[in-house]
Amino acid sequence: MLLTPTSHAALNPEMSGPWFECCSQRIDQMKAVEDVLAEHLLSLCQTKTSQAEQELARLLPLSDATTPGDFFDEPTPAPELQPKQPLESQLGRSVLALMQAQAQRLAAVSAELDQARSALNERKVIERAKGLQMAQHQLTENDAHKTLRQMAMNQGKRLLDVANTLCAMGNNRPHPQKA
């Protein structure tokens, strides 16, 4: 409200002091929230780091259990290690669900991209075949396209297949030499 002028009027310069005070208070309050959140995050990171170090210390003796002389002996089954916090926790389930959803989205986007690339490549072949028809028979683009469609219908083939055949035949013809 401090910065909203009436229609076609200039801002009131007397409001600059209250506006500055209001913005300063808001910034100070945001900084206080940021400090509390940073402190909480630091504490949480220290707790998680400590838990990871304890888990590592618990697992390291198990990795040193095999000595070189035991290599050819019957292996003893290793005890099954269970994580302290299985994925049944709310955070674990959320992360897993997020990762699965992201993987599905990536697969869908990848499939869509492949489909778009394929359509673009098909379009290029058809355009090349139309260009050959236009050059060889002095046709307009519309007439060349109609000719390709008619050829495809007459042969009972897809337009792409006819275009591929024409392009292959066009590449085998000798090109006129420039003088």
N, C-alpha and C positions, 0 to 999 in steps of 0.2 A: 504494500500500500504506500510505502514511503516513496517509491519510484514511479508510481502511476500518475501521470499528469492528467489533467482534464483534457478533453478533446481540443486539439490545436493550441494548447498552452504549453509554456516552457516549464521545466521542473523548478520547484521552489528551492532556491539556494539555502534557505533557513533550515531545510530538512536534512542537509548534508551531515550535520553533527549527530542528530538522532539516528540517521541511517548508518553512519560509521559505528556508533555504539552498538546498535542492534547486530550488525554483521560481526563485530568483534566478539560480542557475547556468544553468538552462534558458533564461531570458529573455536573459541575457548571450550565450549561444551563438546564440540565434536572431537577436539584434541583429548579431552578427558575420557571420552568413550573409547577412543583409539588406544589410549594408554592402558585402560582396563582390559581391553581385548588382547592387546599385545602381551600383557602380563599373564593372562589366562592361557594364551597359546604357548608361551614360553614354559609355563608350568606343565602343561599337558605334554609338550615335547620332551621335557626332562623326564617325566614319568614314563613315557613310552620308550625312551632311550634306555632308561634303567631296566625296564622289563626286558627289552631286547638283549641287553648285556647279560642279564641273569640267565635268560634262555640259552644264549650262546655259551656261557660258562657251563651250563648243565649239559650241553650237547658235545662240547669239545672232548671230554674224557671218552665218550663213546667212539669218536673218530680215531683215537690213538690206541684203541683196544687191540688192533691187529698188529702182530709183530711179524717180521720177515719169515721166521720159522713156521708160522701158522699158515703160510700161503697154500700148501698142498694138503693141509688137514681139512677134515670136514668142516664146512662153515657152520658156525652156530647162528641160528636165526637171530637177527637183531630185534630187540624189543620194539614194539610199535610205539612211535612217538606221537603223542597227541598234543596239538597246540594248546596253550593255556586258555586261549579264548577262541573257540571254534567259530566258524562262519555263521553260527546261529545267532550271534549278537546282532542287534539292530543295524549297527554300522556296517558289519560284514555283509549282511543281506542287502543293504542299500548299495554298497559298492559293487557287489556281484550283479545285482539287477541292472545297475547303471552300465557296467561293462558289457553285459549281454545285449542290452538295448543298443548300445553304441556299435557292437559288432554286427547286429542285424541291420542297423542303418548303413554302416559301411558296405555290407554285402549288397544291399538294395541299390545304393548309389553306384557301386562298381558295376552291377548288372545293367543299370540304366546307362552308364557311360559306355559300356560295351555295345549296347543296343544303338546308342546314338552314333558311335563310330562306325558300326556296320551300316547303318542307314546312310551316313555321309559317304562312305565308300561306294555303296550301291548308286547313290545319286551321281557321284563323279563318273562312274562307268557309263551311266545312261546319258549324262551330258556330253561325254566324249563321243559316244555313238551318234548322238544327235549332231554334233559338230561334224563328224565324218559324213553323215548323210547330207548336211547342208552344203559342205564343200564339194562333194562328188556330184550331187544332183541339182545344185543351185536352188535349194529349198529354203523356205523361211523356217524359223525355229518351231512354230506351231505345226507346219506341214511335216517337218522331220519327226516331230514327236508322234503325230498321227500315223506316219509311215511305220515307225517302230512298233507302235501299238498294234497296227494291222498285221504286221509280220508276226508278232507274238501270238495273236489270235489265230492266224492261219496255221502256224506251226504247233499250236497247243502248248506253248512254252511261256514261261514268265518273261516279262519285259527285260529283267536283268540278264537272263540267259541269252536272249537275242542280242542285247547290247554287248555282252561279253564276246559273243561270236563275231559281231561286226567289228569290234575293236581289235580282236585277234587277226581278222582278215585285213583290216586297215593297216596294221603294223607290218604285214608281210608284203604289201604292195610297194613297188619302188616309188620313191619320192621324186618329183620332178627336179631336175638340176637347175640351179640358178646360173644365169650367164654372167 
